[in-house]
Every structure is written in structure tokens, then in C-alpha cells.
Amino acid sequence: MKWLAVALAVVIALLQYRLWLAPDGVRELTRLQAALARQVHANTELYDRNQQLAAEVADLKDGMAALEERARTDLGMIAPNETFYQVVAPAEPGLRPRGDARTLAAR
């Protein structure tokens, strides 16, 4: 009976080794679960981005509002009968004024 207990202890020890320390054990499972979570997160972000791009394509194909907005923001265009105003932040005291060499020399 004693040899049976020793044999069972050896089998349990080998199984525990394989479970915890072998290359295909719990460590590998944990690594694969973390990699899966990262990939799911990346896929979700890409899916959301694709949805936004699809909506933008649909807007550009169907409506003029999206085209107008794109022309205003990307190309700096204005519509007829509109006035363009550019707001410039005031210069901080102690800073040199911006300009080319002729402007700086004239000051």
C-alpha cells in the first residue's frame, strides 16, 4: 500500500509540474489571455474608427454640409457674402515681435 501512495504522489507532482511550470501551462495561458485582451481592445478601436470613416464617406457622398465643412477646415475656404476674421492672441510682454528682417529693422 505504501508504494501505491508514493506512486500517486509522484504522479500528482508530475501533473502539478506540468500545470504550473511547463511551457504550455498556466503561465502560457495567462500570457495568451493578456494578448487576447489587447487584441480585442485594438479591434474595438479599429471597428469604431471604421464606423466613423464609413459615416464620413456616406456624408461626403450624400450631403453638401460635410463637403462645406471639409472645405472650411482643411482648405480655409469661405462662402460668398461671408467675412473672414482672424483673431491673433496678444503678445506676451518681454517677447520679441514676430516678423521678417525688414519689419524688425524698421522697429
C-alpha positions as CSV (number, residue, x, y, z in Angstrom):
1,M,0.0,0.0,0.0
2,K,2.9,2.3,0.7
3,W,4.2,2.0,-2.8
4,L,0.8,3.0,-4.2
5,A,0.8,6.2,-2.1
6,V,4.3,7.0,-3.3
7,A,3.3,6.4,-7.0
8,L,0.2,8.6,-6.6
9,A,2.4,11.4,-5.0
10,V,4.9,11.2,-7.9
11,V,2.0,11.3,-10.5
12,I,0.5,14.3,-8.7
13,A,3.9,16.0,-8.5
14,L,4.4,15.5,-12.3
15,L,1.0,16.8,-13.1
16,Q,1.5,19.8,-10.9
17,Y,4.8,20.5,-12.6
18,R,3.2,20.3,-16.0
19,L,0.4,22.5,-14.9
20,W,2.4,25.3,-13.3
21,L,5.9,25.2,-14.8
22,A,5.7,23.7,-18.2
23,P,5.8,26.0,-21.3
24,D,2.2,25.1,-22.1
25,G,0.9,25.5,-18.6
26,V,-0.7,28.3,-16.6
27,R,1.9,30.9,-17.5
28,E,1.2,30.4,-21.2
29,L,-2.5,30.6,-20.6
30,T,-2.1,33.9,-18.7
31,R,0.1,35.3,-21.5
32,L,-2.4,34.3,-24.2
33,Q,-5.3,35.8,-22.3
34,A,-3.5,39.1,-21.9
35,A,-2.6,39.0,-25.7
36,L,-6.3,38.3,-26.5
37,A,-7.5,41.2,-24.3
38,R,-5.0,43.5,-26.1
39,Q,-6.1,42.3,-29.5
40,V,-9.8,42.7,-28.6
41,H,-9.2,46.2,-27.4
42,A,-7.3,47.1,-30.6
43,N,-10.0,45.5,-32.8
44,T,-12.7,47.5,-30.9
45,E,-10.8,50.8,-31.5
46,L,-10.4,49.9,-35.2
47,Y,-14.0,49.0,-35.6
48,D,-15.1,52.3,-34.1
49,R,-12.7,54.2,-36.4
50,N,-14.0,52.3,-39.4
51,Q,-17.6,53.2,-38.4
52,Q,-16.7,56.9,-38.2
53,L,-14.9,56.7,-41.6
54,A,-17.9,54.9,-43.1
55,A,-20.3,57.6,-41.8
56,E,-18.0,60.4,-43.1
57,V,-17.9,58.7,-46.5
58,A,-21.7,58.5,-46.5
59,D,-21.9,62.2,-45.6
60,L,-19.5,63.2,-48.3
61,K,-21.4,61.2,-50.9
62,D,-24.9,62.4,-49.9
63,G,-24.7,65.9,-48.4
64,M,-23.1,69.2,-49.2
65,A,-22.8,70.1,-45.5
66,A,-19.9,67.7,-45.0
67,L,-18.2,69.0,-48.1
68,E,-18.6,72.6,-46.9
69,E,-17.2,71.7,-43.5
70,R,-14.2,69.9,-45.0
71,A,-13.5,72.9,-47.3
72,R,-13.7,75.4,-44.4
73,T,-11.5,73.4,-42.0
74,D,-8.9,71.8,-44.3
75,L,-8.7,74.4,-47.1
76,G,-9.6,77.6,-45.3
77,M,-12.3,78.5,-47.8
78,I,-15.2,80.9,-47.0
79,A,-18.6,81.1,-48.7
80,P,-19.7,84.1,-50.8
81,N,-21.0,87.0,-48.7
82,E,-19.0,85.9,-45.6
83,T,-16.3,87.9,-43.9
84,F,-13.2,86.1,-42.6
85,Y,-11.9,87.3,-39.2
86,Q,-8.5,86.1,-37.8
87,V,-8.1,86.6,-34.1
88,V,-4.5,86.9,-33.0
89,A,-3.6,86.5,-29.4
90,P,-1.8,89.5,-27.8
91,A,2.0,89.2,-27.5
92,E,3.3,88.5,-24.0
93,P,5.4,91.3,-22.5
94,G,9.2,90.8,-23.0
95,L,8.9,88.7,-26.1
96,R,10.3,89.9,-29.4
97,P,7.7,90.8,-32.1
98,R,7.3,88.4,-34.9
99,G,8.1,89.4,-38.5
100,D,10.7,89.3,-41.2
101,A,14.0,91.1,-41.0
102,R,12.7,94.3,-42.7
103,T,9.9,94.6,-40.2
104,L,12.3,94.0,-37.2
105,A,14.8,96.5,-38.6
106,A,12.1,99.2,-39.1
107,R,11.1,99.0,-35.4
